[in-house]
Amino acid sequence: MNLFLLVNVLGIFVFILVAFLFSRDKKNIDWKSVAIMLVVNLVLAWFFTQFSFGRNAVKAVADGFSWMLQAAYQGIGMPFASMAHLDKPQLRDMAVSALLPILFVVPLFDILMYIGVLPFIIKWTGWLIGKITGQPKFESFYSVEMMVLGNTEALAVSKAQVGQMSPARVLTLALMSMSCISGSIVGAYVTMVPGELVLTAIPLNIINAIIISTILNPVKVTPEEDFIADVNEGERQPFFSFLGDSVLGAGKLILIIIAFLIAFVSLAAFADMLLSLLDRWTPYDVRLKDILGVFMFPFALLLGLPVAEAWTVAGHMATKIVTNEFVVMIGIQDALKTMDNHMKAVLVTFLISFANFSTIGMIIGCLKGLVDMKTSDYIAKYVPMMLLAGILVSLLSAGFVGLFSW
């Protein structure tokens, strides 16, 4: 175990090195901030793996948002009763579980912005996390926001802020969004994989998303730029006119996201179809996940796994990136019973995020509806970096959890 522990420690530094190698601006990386956040995550990993109190606190927050989203499913059930599955949430498809709730979440949070509640929360939460991490107020708050709402919902409810940010800062949000989850699906996660690992991964992903985005995309934010946007700036719009615009904007956003999601997933499926044409000349059926699995193998080794276990974990990692985490969770439920603690811990922790190809389409589609063409085109240039960010955040979280799970 000692040798594998040393490899696990080495792996964390290698993941940081990979982020450095692909950094957009190596000279301006704030290494002091990165070092502080690494220490914070080390403490968090120890705290959440060794003490139930921390996990219970995270679970309470996630349960609160799941309870809130029941109102969204009631609304969806009015015109789409057969799709809402109010009594069997596990049967909901992605549109119902992740996209249509935007029609509730965005107006709700816009109302909270309108009456001044959300700006107050953002200001002080961002201030607290910013003081600890050394990052700007909004990016600090967004790291938490995306972990309870999900990427598209968090971006949508932050549209007033996003519209006033530079393209480089919006890129930071896009990189961080690859590592999000949604509080509404935490309940589904814990029914398929060990709940304590799910609830440990959530806070670790928050800090790791900031670490990786800080290295990949260093952005200097002046005191004048470090502000929280106010939706009530200028002439105050009548409330119901404001609410109507919010609902219409949310509806347009859903259509854009669906279009991009279908396009990205279809392109990935077509790539697999092209690869299948080679089946008659190759001894193995090679698909995108197989190619990506070979790429992920050395990273799985760096999580402190023996070779055989690393091959298995790398395959599951690749499947998650090409498809989604649910596909893997369903497939490993029986295998988890026979895995040792370390293998189980690093694999499950890696799975707890939306880092996959389809998420790229959702984020790009969402931003298309929120920012101007110049900013949208700027973000589109960094799609490979977005995928890399999601993978590195998941690897870092798995690495930190692995240190304390043997």
Secondary structure as the mmCIF struct_conf table of DSSP 4:
data_model
#
loop_
_struct_conf.conf_type_id
_struct_conf.id
_struct_conf.beg_label_comp_id
_struct_conf.beg_label_asym_id
_struct_conf.beg_label_seq_id
_struct_conf.end_label_comp_id
_struct_conf.end_label_asym_id
_struct_conf.end_label_seq_id
HELX_RH_AL_P HELX_RH_AL_P1 ASN A 2 LEU A 21
TURN_TY1_P TURN_TY1_P1 PHE A 22 PHE A 22
BEND BEND1 ARG A 24 ARG A 24
HELX_RH_3T_P HELX_RH_3T_P1 LYS A 26 ASN A 28
HELX_RH_AL_P HELX_RH_AL_P2 TRP A 31 GLN A 50
HELX_RH_AL_P HELX_RH_AL_P3 SER A 52 GLY A 77
TURN_TY1_P TURN_TY1_P2 MET A 78 PRO A 79
HELX_RH_AL_P HELX_RH_AL_P4 ALA A 81 ALA A 84
TURN_TY1_P TURN_TY1_P3 LEU A 86 ASP A 87
HELX_RH_3T_P HELX_RH_3T_P2 PRO A 89 LEU A 91
HELX_RH_AL_P HELX_RH_AL_P5 MET A 94 MET A 94
HELX_RH_PI_P HELX_RH_PI_P1 ALA A 95 LEU A 99
TURN_TY1_P TURN_TY1_P4 LEU A 100 PRO A 101
HELX_RH_AL_P HELX_RH_AL_P6 ILE A 102 TYR A 114
TURN_TY1_P TURN_TY1_P5 ILE A 115 GLY A 116
HELX_RH_AL_P HELX_RH_AL_P7 VAL A 117 THR A 133
HELX_RH_AL_P HELX_RH_AL_P8 LYS A 137 LEU A 149
HELX_RH_AL_P HELX_RH_AL_P9 ASN A 151 VAL A 157
TURN_TY1_P TURN_TY1_P6 SER A 158 SER A 158
HELX_RH_AL_P HELX_RH_AL_P10 LYS A 159 VAL A 162
TURN_TY1_P TURN_TY1_P7 GLY A 163 GLN A 164
BEND BEND2 MET A 165 MET A 165
HELX_RH_AL_P HELX_RH_AL_P11 PRO A 167 SER A 177
TURN_TY1_P TURN_TY1_P8 MET A 178 SER A 179
HELX_RH_3T_P HELX_RH_3T_P3 GLY A 183 ILE A 185
HELX_RH_AL_P HELX_RH_AL_P12 VAL A 186 MET A 192
BEND BEND3 VAL A 193 VAL A 193
HELX_RH_AL_P HELX_RH_AL_P13 GLY A 195 LEU A 216
BEND BEND4 ASN A 217 ASN A 217
TURN_TY1_P TURN_TY1_P9 PRO A 223 GLU A 225
TURN_TY1_P TURN_TY1_P10 VAL A 231 ASN A 232
BEND BEND5 GLY A 234 GLU A 235
HELX_LH_PP_P HELX_LH_PP_P1 ARG A 236 PRO A 238
HELX_RH_AL_P HELX_RH_AL_P14 PHE A 239 SER A 276
TURN_TY1_P TURN_TY1_P11 LEU A 277 LEU A 278
HELX_RH_3T_P HELX_RH_3T_P4 ASP A 279 TRP A 281
BEND BEND6 THR A 282 TYR A 284
HELX_RH_AL_P HELX_RH_AL_P15 LEU A 288 LEU A 301
TURN_TY1_P TURN_TY1_P12 LEU A 302 GLY A 304
HELX_RH_AL_P HELX_RH_AL_P16 VAL A 307 VAL A 322
BEND BEND7 THR A 323 THR A 323
HELX_RH_AL_P HELX_RH_AL_P17 GLU A 325 ILE A 332
TURN_TY1_P TURN_TY1_P13 GLN A 333 ASP A 334
HELX_RH_3T_P HELX_RH_3T_P5 ALA A 335 LYS A 337
TURN_TY1_P TURN_TY1_P14 THR A 338 THR A 338
BEND BEND8 MET A 339 MET A 339
HELX_RH_AL_P HELX_RH_AL_P18 ASN A 341 LEU A 351
BEND BEND9 ILE A 352 SER A 353
BEND BEND10 ASN A 356 ASN A 356
HELX_RH_AL_P HELX_RH_AL_P19 PHE A 357 LYS A 368
TURN_TY1_P TURN_TY1_P15 GLY A 369 LEU A 370
BEND BEND11 VAL A 371 VAL A 371
HELX_RH_AL_P HELX_RH_AL_P20 MET A 373 ALA A 380
TURN_TY1_P TURN_TY1_P16 LYS A 381 TYR A 382
HELX_RH_AL_P HELX_RH_AL_P21 VAL A 383 LEU A 403
TURN_TY1_P TURN_TY1_P17 PHE A 404 PHE A 404
#
